[in-house]
Amino acid sequence: MATFAKPENALKRAEELINVGQKQEALQALHDLITSRRYRAWQKTLERIMFKYVELCVDMRRGRFAKDGLIQYRIVCQQVNINSLEEVIKHFMQLATERAELARNQAQALEEALDVEDLEADKRPEDLMLSYVSGEKGKDRSDCELVTPWFKFLWETYRTVLEILRNNSRLEALYAMTAHRAFQFCKQYKRTTEFRRLCEIIRNHLANINKYREQRDRPDLSAPESLQLYLDTRIEQLKVATELGLWQEAFRSIEDVYGLMCKVKKTPKPSLMVVYYGKLTEIFWMSSNHLYHAYAWLKLFSLQKSFNKNLSQKDLQLIASSVVLAALSVSPYDKLYGASHLELENEKERSLRVANLIGFDVEPKTENREALSRSSILSELVSKGVMTCVTQEVKDLYHLLEHEFLPLDLALKVQPLLSKISKLGGKVSSASSVPEVQLSQYVPALEKLATLRLLQQVSQVYQTIQIGNLSKMIPFIDFAAIEKIAVDAVRHNFVAVKVDHMKHAVFFGKQSIEAEGLRDHLSLFAESLSKARLMIYPPAKKAAKLGDALSNLAEIVEKEHKRLLARKSIIEKRKEEQERLLLEMERVEETKRREMQKITEEAEQKRMAAELEQRRTQRILKEIEERELEEAQALLQEAEKRSKRKKKPVLDGEKMTKRVIMELALNEQLRERQEMEKKLLKFAKTMDYMERARREEAAPLIESAFQWRLAEEAALHEREQQQEIELSRQRHAGDLEEKRRLGRMLENKRIFQERAVSSREAEFNRLKQERQERINQIIQTRKQDRETRRKLIFFLRFEEEQQKRLQEEEEARKREEAEERKREEAERKAKLDEIAEKQRQRGRELDEKKRLEREEILRKSTSVLPKPAEPSTVGRPAAAGGSAPAAAAAAPAPAKFVPRFRREKIDGAGQTSSPETDRWGSGSRPDDRPSDRWRDERKAPSFGGGSRTSWSGSRR
């Protein structure tokens, strides 16, 4: 690998190699420079190197080298100058396109030159042999040799550029332009296989963009510019697919457009939607799906009418007629009649998918979507006013086929209308997506519809009709086509027709057992028979209740219903199992067929590859032999030119091989070298003799010249020394004269010096004294400042210590006060506890005393109770002057409540109240607590002295 100090050196080296015809070495040198890690900083020289590099790649058709170089250059200029990469890629594609066009023009010129030759001349033996071996014509062979390699290289160029630009948001426009050019390449040269691959490549690129969303420099599909570029690319893909006749690829392009818009949740511009629905009509028409074709035409009509302001009345009428005829071309019967459950599910899923494509709903909702059908689109045509825009012929045809009942004249009236409609159509100037509309394409479908309507109406009027009469009633098609249409209609349960060729008649109304009409007739017949039986054999006694007559009906119905459901499930399972087995067998057979086909293709490819490799090896060997022979002859001719002999080696034609020629050339070179060595030896001896003789003659002359030179140099030295002595004497005399001249000013110089020194000394002393005074003043000022600062600091510190000391004294005082309060509180609490304990002790003693008194009173009351005169006496309250026992006995009188304070007054009536008595109780001290009173007041009022006292005593 060659290394260069500067990129310019590599470019110069490559140009030198190109000038001498070594393009491969030049390409390798530039490739090594581009892929090297030393030159990762972008500069203008690298761009010129890339231009030269891609030119060499195009000249030598080295696509792999071009791809590697462009990838490395993208890494270099991605963040610095992305426009440089764009220019290089454009130059690369332009060169590849020009070389492909040049090769194509050369092939055409060669073909034209071959066509100009004499037609009566026989072919050359080489052409005959080549044609017999290859089996190709002259043009195909020239294309294979000249055009195909360059077309392959151009296709590889487009793929390389798309691969490099696929994830670069800065070069989206170049990516779109490259895709458009690749589409035009496939369209121009009818390259269907490459077009499919190109579509798949672009789909994979978009899938990778959506998959790796966090990748740097990834295109943002939510941006309007990026979205428009991708939509334009898909629309161009759709156009090229329809022009190439790749309808499956066109439908996939439609799905690509719809999927792209569903991802970004936006609806495209009306101009793009017009192209979308225009191509969709072509796709559905080619797939014979007339229902979806009609819906697509309806959408296209709505867009043209709403957004195309330049649409003329004639163009609008033509488009509306196409919509109505497309709707009429839809088959009037359901083609899924009698299909299996799996087929119905698949058709339902496909219908929803196509309905989303036609409706172009970016947020499809399958739950509320209406199924597409012929009746719905016809009603939609009427509701949207499409029938008001169509031609009169189309309007008459619509009324005849949909609203008129003419079993004998329907086809005769439809025929002239179809003839007029087939002549309608032409170019639509305003609708760019539909450049031409031809209504004649709907004529076969309309003829089929007219035939079906006639058969349907005739079946309602006649039961039998002659084949000849039926053929006369339908003049625009023969009876074989009529029979085919009738069979298809019978298969889908549209009409009931039977053709008897032996009787030359057509029978209507012979339906099978499964027909719905016959099923209704059987049920009606059963009901009639049931009524007749009841009339003939009336019931003996009418049931009193409906439940008695139908006692087992519910059970029978339930059993029958379960049996039918079980039978239905069994039948469905058998059908599904049979379908699964059939699908499995088909899959196995398809797999075997594909494997056999793959094995055969692989064997054929191996054989063709082996033959191609063998031919290539033979061609290479032949080229090597020819090149070696040419090189040997060139060496021999060069040796002959260098040789001075007149005699030349004899060449025996083509029998001389390279080895023989090389031996002759080497022998000739060896002989020349030996002769040259002999000449050099002889010349060396002669020169030796001549040099020795010259030196012997020159020795005395050299000695004499040396002595003369010594004498000359000694005289020169003496003369220069005398001149130097004389100059020194002259300089010394001049210096003495100058000293004498300056000695007269010595006294003046001393006086001036003393005066200057004294004045400067006085000035110095004055300045020194001023400086000292200024320094002393500054020192004094600074001393005063320091003293003031020290006093201020001392004062502040003293104040701070004073405040701190006062604060500490205050805190100590507060602590002492708090401790004193705590101590007093503890003493007070202890004292209160002691007082409370004394009060509790006194309360217990009083309670015990009262308990004893009450017991005593109870004993007395029980002893006096049997006397008859005492109850009244006991029940009355005692007088104020009575004794204490009588008052105590009267207080708890039964059936009368006496408050406690009265009882206390009564108890203490004979005692003198002490001045220490407080309001908390009689005889208690002031330090008694209210809790004792609350405990005493909790006692319930006593209605009997003895029982109340005993309850209180037991409770305490």
Stockholm file with secondary structure:
# STOCKHOLM 1.0

chainA/1-956         MATFAKPENALKRAEELINVGQKQEALQALHDLITSRRYRAWQKTLERIMFKYVELCVDMRRGRFAKDGLIQYRIVCQQVNINSLEEVIKHFMQLATERAELARNQAQALEEALDVEDLEADKRPEDLMLSYVSGEKGKDRSDCELVTPWFKFLWETYRTVLEILRNNSRLEALYAMTAHRAFQFCKQYKRTTEFRRLCEIIRNHLANINKYREQRDRPDLSAPESLQLYLDTRIEQLKVATELGLWQEAFRSIEDVYGLMCKVKKTPKPSLMVVYYGKLTEIFWMSSNHLYHAYAWLKLFSLQKSFNKNLSQKDLQLIASSVVLAALSVSPYDKLYGASHLELENEKERSLRVANLIGFDVEPKTENREALSRSSILSELVSKGVMTCVTQEVKDLYHLLEHEFLPLDLALKVQPLLSKISKLGGKVSSASSVPEVQLSQYVPALEKLATLRLLQQVSQVYQTIQIGNLSKMIPFIDFAAIEKIAVDAVRHNFVAVKVDHMKHAVFFGKQSIEAEGLRDHLSLFAESLSKARLMIYPPAKKAAKLGDALSNLAEIVEKEHKRLLARKSIIEKRKEEQERLLLEMERVEETKRREMQKITEEAEQKRMAAELEQRRTQRILKEIEERELEEAQALLQEAEKRSKRKKKPVLDGEKMTKRVIMELALNEQLRERQEMEKKLLKFAKTMDYMERARREEAAPLIESAFQWRLAEEAALHEREQQQEIELSRQRHAGDLEEKRRLGRMLENKRIFQERAVSSREAEFNRLKQERQERINQIIQTRKQDRETRRKLIFFLRFEEEQQKRLQEEEEARKREEAEERKREEAERKAKLDEIAEKQRQRGRELDEKKRLEREEILRKSTSVLPKPAEPSTVGRPAAAGGSAPAAAAAAPAPAKFVPRFRREKIDGAGQTSSPETDRWGSGSRPDDRPSDRWRDERKAPSFGGGSRTSWSGSRR
#=GR chainA/1-956 SS CCCCSSHHHHHHHHHHHHHTTCHHHHHHHHHHHHHCTTCCSCCHHHHHHHHHHHHHHHHHTCHHHHHHHHHHHHHHHTTTCHHHHHHHHHHHHHHHHHHHHHHHHHHHHHHHHHHHSCTTSCCCHHHHHHHHHHCCCHHHHHIIIIIHHHHHHHHHHHHHHHHHHTTCGGGHHHHHHHHHHHHHHHHHTTCHHHHHHHHHHHHHHHHHHHHCTTSTTCCCTTSHHHHHHHHHHHHHHHHHHHHHTCHHHHHHHHHHHHHHHHHHTCCCCHHHHHHHHHHHHHHHHHTTCHHHHHHHHHHHHHHHHHHCTTCCHHHHHHHHHHHHHHHHTSCSSCTTTTCCHHHHHHHHHHHHHHHHHHHTCSSCCSSSCCCCCHHHHHHHHHHTTCTTTSCHHHHHHHHHHHTCCCTTTHHHHHHHHHHHHHHCEEECSSCTTCCEEEGGGGHHHHHHHHHHHHHHHHHHHCSEEEHHHHHHHSTTSCHHHHHHHHHHHHHTTSCCEEEETTTTEEEECCCCTTCHHHHHHHHHHHHHHHHHHHHHSCCSSCCSSHHHHTTTHHHHHHHHHHHHHHHHHHHHHHHHHHHHHHHHHHHHHHHHHHHHHHHHHHHHHHHHHHHHHHHHHHHHHHHHHHHHHHHHHHHHHHHHHHCCCSCCCCCCGGGCCHHHHHHHHHHHHHHHHHHHHHHHHHHHHHHHHHHHHHHHHHHHHHHHHHHHHHHHHHHHHHHHHHHHHHHHHHHHHHHHHHHHHHGGGHHHHHHHHHHHHHHHHHHHHHHHHHHHHHHHHHHHHHHHHHHHHHHHHHHHHHHHHHHHHHHHHHHHHHHHHHHHHHHHHHHHHHHHHHHHHHHHHHHHHHHHHHHHHHHHHHHHHHHHTTCSSHHHHHHSCCCTTCCHHHHHHHTTCTTCCCCHHHHHHHHTTTSCCCTTCBTTBTTCCTTCCHHHHHHHHTSCCCSSHHHHHHHHHHHC
#=GC SS_cons         CCCCSSHHHHHHHHHHHHHTTCHHHHHHHHHHHHHCTTCCSCCHHHHHHHHHHHHHHHHHTCHHHHHHHHHHHHHHHTTTCHHHHHHHHHHHHHHHHHHHHHHHHHHHHHHHHHHHSCTTSCCCHHHHHHHHHHCCCHHHHHIIIIIHHHHHHHHHHHHHHHHHHTTCGGGHHHHHHHHHHHHHHHHHTTCHHHHHHHHHHHHHHHHHHHHCTTSTTCCCTTSHHHHHHHHHHHHHHHHHHHHHTCHHHHHHHHHHHHHHHHHHTCCCCHHHHHHHHHHHHHHHHHTTCHHHHHHHHHHHHHHHHHHCTTCCHHHHHHHHHHHHHHHHTSCSSCTTTTCCHHHHHHHHHHHHHHHHHHHTCSSCCSSSCCCCCHHHHHHHHHHTTCTTTSCHHHHHHHHHHHTCCCTTTHHHHHHHHHHHHHHCEEECSSCTTCCEEEGGGGHHHHHHHHHHHHHHHHHHHCSEEEHHHHHHHSTTSCHHHHHHHHHHHHHTTSCCEEEETTTTEEEECCCCTTCHHHHHHHHHHHHHHHHHHHHHSCCSSCCSSHHHHTTTHHHHHHHHHHHHHHHHHHHHHHHHHHHHHHHHHHHHHHHHHHHHHHHHHHHHHHHHHHHHHHHHHHHHHHHHHHHHHHHHHHHHHHHHHHCCCSCCCCCCGGGCCHHHHHHHHHHHHHHHHHHHHHHHHHHHHHHHHHHHHHHHHHHHHHHHHHHHHHHHHHHHHHHHHHHHHHHHHHHHHHHHHHHHHHGGGHHHHHHHHHHHHHHHHHHHHHHHHHHHHHHHHHHHHHHHHHHHHHHHHHHHHHHHHHHHHHHHHHHHHHHHHHHHHHHHHHHHHHHHHHHHHHHHHHHHHHHHHHHHHHHHHHHHHHHHTTCSSHHHHHHSCCCTTCCHHHHHHHTTCTTCCCCHHHHHHHHTTTSCCCTTCBTTBTTCCTTCCHHHHHHHHTSCCCSSHHHHHHHHHHHC
//
